[in-house]
Structures are given as C-alpha cells and as structure tokens.
C-alpha cells in the first residue's frame, strides 16, 4: 500500500488538541486495511519524524435517520501516533 493512501487526513478535534499539547500525540484518519507498521512508516516518511507508538481504533458508524428509514454512516479507522519528545508535525501546529 502506498504511503499516500494510508493516511487520509488529520483529525483536528478539541480532544486531539489536548492530547497533542499534553503528550505529543497526533490523531489521523487512516485506511481501514492499514496495519500499525504501515501507519508508522507513512507518518515517518511524510512528516520526517520518529514514531514511538501507534494505537488504532475502528469507530462504528452512527445510525442516521432519513424520514422513516434508518441507515448507518460509514465506519472510520483512527490512528493515534506518539512522537519523540522534542519532535512536532509543523502542519498541525497552531490549528
């Protein structure tokens, strides 16, 4: 899998901002089939940083209602990446 297909986008939420400030954690939406090792390699190659740890979680899709019918939103896989102490991803700073 190409490194540009592994990471879809950064997740910029209030909680991810607090994690970034407190423990140098960054959160990304990733491809559902991506492994932790593929995520580690993609982050290191794209942002030129050293990854210490990768945690992943697959978030279930929420139930959505359209009139009488109920459907599911698509599932999303998140990766929470911990970087070395003095390293930062400059693109996400100040957001």
C-alpha positions as CSV (number, residue, x, y, z in Angstrom):
1,X,0.0,0.0,0.0
2,X,1.3,3.5,-0.9
3,X,2.1,5.8,2.0
4,X,-0.2,8.5,0.5
5,X,-3.1,6.0,0.6
6,X,-2.5,5.0,4.3
7,X,-3.1,8.4,5.9
8,X,-6.4,10.1,4.7
9,X,-6.4,13.2,6.9
10,X,-5.5,14.6,10.3
11,X,-8.3,14.7,12.9
12,X,-8.5,18.1,14.5
13,X,-10.8,18.0,17.5
14,X,-10.6,19.5,20.9
15,X,-9.6,16.2,22.5
16,X,-6.8,15.6,19.9
17,X,-5.5,19.2,20.5
18,X,-5.3,18.5,24.3
19,X,-3.5,15.2,23.6
20,X,-1.1,16.9,21.3
21,X,-0.2,19.5,23.9
22,X,-0.1,17.1,26.9
23,X,1.7,14.1,25.5
24,X,2.9,14.7,21.9
25,X,0.1,12.5,20.4
26,X,-1.3,13.2,16.9
27,X,-4.5,11.7,15.5
28,X,-5.2,10.7,11.9
29,X,-7.9,9.1,9.9
30,X,-6.4,6.1,8.1
31,X,-7.3,3.4,5.6
32,X,-9.3,0.6,7.2
33,X,-6.9,-2.1,6.0
34,X,-3.7,-0.3,7.1
35,X,-1.6,-2.0,9.8
36,X,0.2,-0.3,12.6
37,X,3.5,-0.8,10.9
38,X,2.2,0.8,7.6
39,X,0.9,3.7,9.6
40,X,4.3,4.1,11.4
41,X,6.2,4.1,8.1
42,X,3.8,6.5,6.4
43,X,4.0,9.1,9.2
44,X,7.8,8.8,9.4
45,X,8.1,9.2,5.7
46,X,5.6,12.0,5.2
47,X,6.5,14.2,8.2
48,X,10.2,13.3,8.8
49,X,9.6,12.4,12.5
50,X,10.3,9.4,14.7
51,X,7.2,7.4,15.9
52,X,7.4,5.8,19.3
53,X,3.9,4.2,19.4
54,X,0.8,3.7,17.3
55,X,-2.6,2.9,18.6
56,X,-5.6,2.2,16.4
57,X,-9.3,2.2,16.9
58,X,-12.2,1.5,14.5
59,X,-15.1,3.8,15.2
60,X,-18.5,2.3,14.4
61,X,-20.8,4.3,12.1
62,X,-23.6,6.2,13.7
63,X,-27.2,5.4,12.9
64,X,-28.6,8.1,10.6
65,X,-32.3,8.7,10.1
66,X,-33.8,9.9,6.7
67,X,-37.5,10.1,7.2
68,X,-38.8,6.6,8.0
69,X,-35.6,4.8,7.0
70,X,-32.6,4.3,9.2
71,X,-29.1,3.7,7.7
72,X,-25.6,3.5,9.0
73,X,-22.8,6.1,8.4
74,X,-19.5,4.5,7.3
75,X,-17.0,3.2,9.8
76,X,-13.8,5.1,10.3
77,X,-10.4,3.9,11.5
78,X,-8.3,6.3,13.6
79,X,-4.7,6.1,14.4
80,X,-3.2,7.8,17.5
81,X,0.5,8.3,17.0
82,X,3.0,9.2,19.7
83,X,6.2,11.0,18.6
84,X,9.6,11.5,20.3
85,X,9.6,14.2,23.0
86,X,11.1,17.1,21.0
87,X,9.5,16.4,17.6
88,X,6.4,18.1,16.2
89,X,4.4,18.0,13.0
90,X,4.5,21.6,11.9
91,X,1.5,21.3,9.6
92,X,-0.8,20.7,12.5
93,X,0.6,23.2,15.0
94,X,-1.3,26.4,15.6
95,X,-4.6,24.9,14.3
